[in-house]
Structures are given as structure tokens and as C-alpha cells.
Amino acid sequence: MRAALLALAAAILLLGADPGTATADATQPDPQQQLAVIEQIRAQLGSNLADAMAAQQQLRQSLQDKAAQQQGVQAKIDDVKQKIADLDAQIAEAQRREAILSRRIEAERKQLRQLSRAIYVAPGSVLVLLAESQSLSDLLTRVADLNVAGSRAAELKASLANDLSELQKEREKEQAARDEQIKQREELNSQLAQLQALQSQQESSMAQLQVKINQTRSELARLNNQSAELAQAVTDILQQQQDAIIAEAMQAVWAQLQLWLQSNNVGQIPASTGHSTKYRFIWPEPQAQISQPFGPSTYWFEPPYGSYRHFHTGIDLVEPFGSPVFAADDGVVALVGSSGSGYGNYVVIAHSGGLDTLYGHLSTALVKVGQSVSQGTPVGLEGSSGNSTGAHLHFELRINQKPVDPKPYLPAGQPSPFRG
């Protein structure tokens, strides 16, 4: 790509190097026509500059949001670490108490063994008791006392054994809680690493945007001293750079969604009251017209996808500016964001079965992240934010992160193709 740009730049320099080398019979360009072309290029460059500066502002806000997210995740990690330390202390204390109880139980066992030996093993012990007894009644009392003592020792041993068993269960429960906290810490560390990677990617986009802004300003300053051909060629290069930035901004949205899905399990969502019984989705703008279908596109502003240079990953629907946009299916709002160079103001809803829908170029969003929505819930108002040439809704369906044509999932026969 870099070599191709260098070759193109060399060709541009040759193109504008020496107009005097043209053949004598070549038709000289009309100055008024040249001026008109220059003004068109100036307008295009001005539009590119405005888009780039808007995108830069949105990226700056996104970077601030990422920094806040990272602080929140780090706070959770610190909290989990404290919980692990507390559980470690509790487990150590439980182990200490277990050791004490084990020693007491062993001591009781030893005493019981000695008592049993005295009563049942050493027959002389009874003769000693008989010799020391004043009467038969006294002898029976002494033997009874030994039996009572043995019984109480056995009860104490059983009680201690029960305490030890309960203590071991408590320790095992605390160990399981510790293992769960360690798992949560690992997940949070992974989430933090992905946030940092996304932040690094956006910082790179910021740097690229700043270079583009500087190049566009420089080209605007030199525009009056360049030929129309040279100015147009430079503008085309800047446009290609902007296309790459648009594609990167759009991909960043789906990277954020992947991050959200790792931390949030949508699961199976039961159908809401009034949900369509025939179709999985409804049209987000039932009265709209389709201005651009899904698939390969000839429009230069559509980003590349797969093997296609330009690919429209959704369908565009047109209704009047500010028209309500409805959730196509039951789900959970995963993202609400804004991008100056991609989808503009957008909402992403996660549905059961690995399906996600995006509603782009909104004038405003009407829902919040984490909110459960039913089919037909207003999620935003149609607008023309981001990479948009006019008021419309970009509706996108992805299954397991891959864009698919949403029309087969929608009621047939509507909306109609755009005739404007």
C-alpha cells in the first residue's frame, strides 16, 4: 500500500511538473472550468477536514470513556484482590482451628483408650476398686462413675469431630469462593487488556487523523497554486486515507461489542407480549424506503469488507429526519455510542442466539446500556450523524459477529425500494 501511494505521488508530481512540455497542438484548458474544478475540490477538502475534525473529537471522547472504563475495571480488580486476601486469611484461620481441634480429638482418643484399658483390659483394676471400696454399694458407684466418665468422653469426642467436620466444610466453602474470585480476577484482567488494546488502536487512529488534518490544511493552502489534476489526485489520496479511518471506526464498534458480550450473558430471552409470531424481526422503520441494499457497493465511501473494495454491511432506510427507530427484536442494549467517521450516533442490541442488530446515523439515542427492550421499543431517532450523506437509518444484522442480509429475517413486502 505504501509503495502504491509513493508511485501515485510520483505520477502526480510528473503530472504537475511542467505544463509547458505539452504538445503545441494540445487543447489548453478553459481557465473558468479549471477554477470551477478547483472550487469543487476546495469544497471536498473542506468537507474532508470537517469530517476528520469531528471524528477526532469523537475519538477524543471515546478515549476518555475508555480511560474511565479502565479505571472502573481496575477498581473491580483491586476489590477482588482484597476479597482474595480476606479469604486467604479466613482459610488460614480455619486451618489453624482445624489443627487445634484435631489435637484435642487425638487427646480425647488417647484418654478413652486409657480408660477402656483400665475397665476392660486390666482385670486387676476391678480388684483395686474392690479393695478400696468400703462396701458393695461403694464399688458399684465407682464403676458407674468410670462408665459415666467414659460416656462423657465419647460424647465430647463426637462433638469435637462434628465441629471439625463443620469447620472443614466452612473452609472448603471459603476455598470455592476464593477460586471463584480468582476466576473473576482473570476475566477482569482479560477485559482490562482488551480495553487497553482498543485504547491503543484508537490512539493510533487519533495520530492518523491528525496527520490527515495537517495534510488537508496544507493542501487547502496550496490549492490555488496547483493544477486541477494534481489537486484532485492529492484529494483522492486523502479520501482513501479517510476511507481506511471510517472502516477502522466501524470495526472498533464490533470490537467493543465483543468485549461487552464476554462480560454479559444474554442467554435465552422469552418473547415479549405482542412480539411477531411469524417473523423474528420487524422493520425498525416500518414506513421507510430502502435507499441502499446489503452487499457489494459502487459507492466510494463504503469501507472494504472481505474481498470487496466497497461493501455495505447493512441496509439503509429513509424516513423524515427525527422519525422514531424501533427495536427489531427483544434484546438487551449492549452499546450506545458515537463515532464521527463511522456509524455516527448508534445503538447496538444483543439478541438471543448470537444475533446482534445495529442502528446507525441516529440524531439521538433513546436507550441506555444494559436496558432490556421489547420488539417495537423506540431506541432512537433517525438522523445523519457520522459517515452519512443525508438523513437515513443504517440497519445492520450480525450473526456471530458476521454481517448478513437482514431482509430474510424481516416481514416480506415492505419497505419499498427508494424512488427519490
Protein Blocks (a to p, Z undefined) as FASTA:
>chain_A
ZZmmmmmmmmmmmmmmmmmlpcfklccddfklmmmmmmmmmmmmmmmmmmmmmmmmmmmm
mmmmmmmmmmmmmmmmmmmmmmmmmmmmmmmmmmmmmmmmmmmmmmmmmmmmmmmmmmmm
mmmlmmmmmmmpmbfklmmmmmmmmmmmmmmmmmmmmmmmmmmmmmmmmmmmmmmmmmmm
mmmmmmmmmmmmmmmmmmmmmmmmmmmmmmmmmmmmmmmmmmmmpcfklmmmmmmmmmmm
mmmmmmmmmmmmmmmmmmmmmmpcfbjadddehiafkbmbdcfblkbccfbdcdddfbfk
lccehjbfbdcfbdcddddehiacddfbgcddfbdcddfklnmpadddddehhiacddeh
iabdcbdehiacdehiafbdcdfehjdfbdcddddddeehiacdfklmpcehiacddfZZ
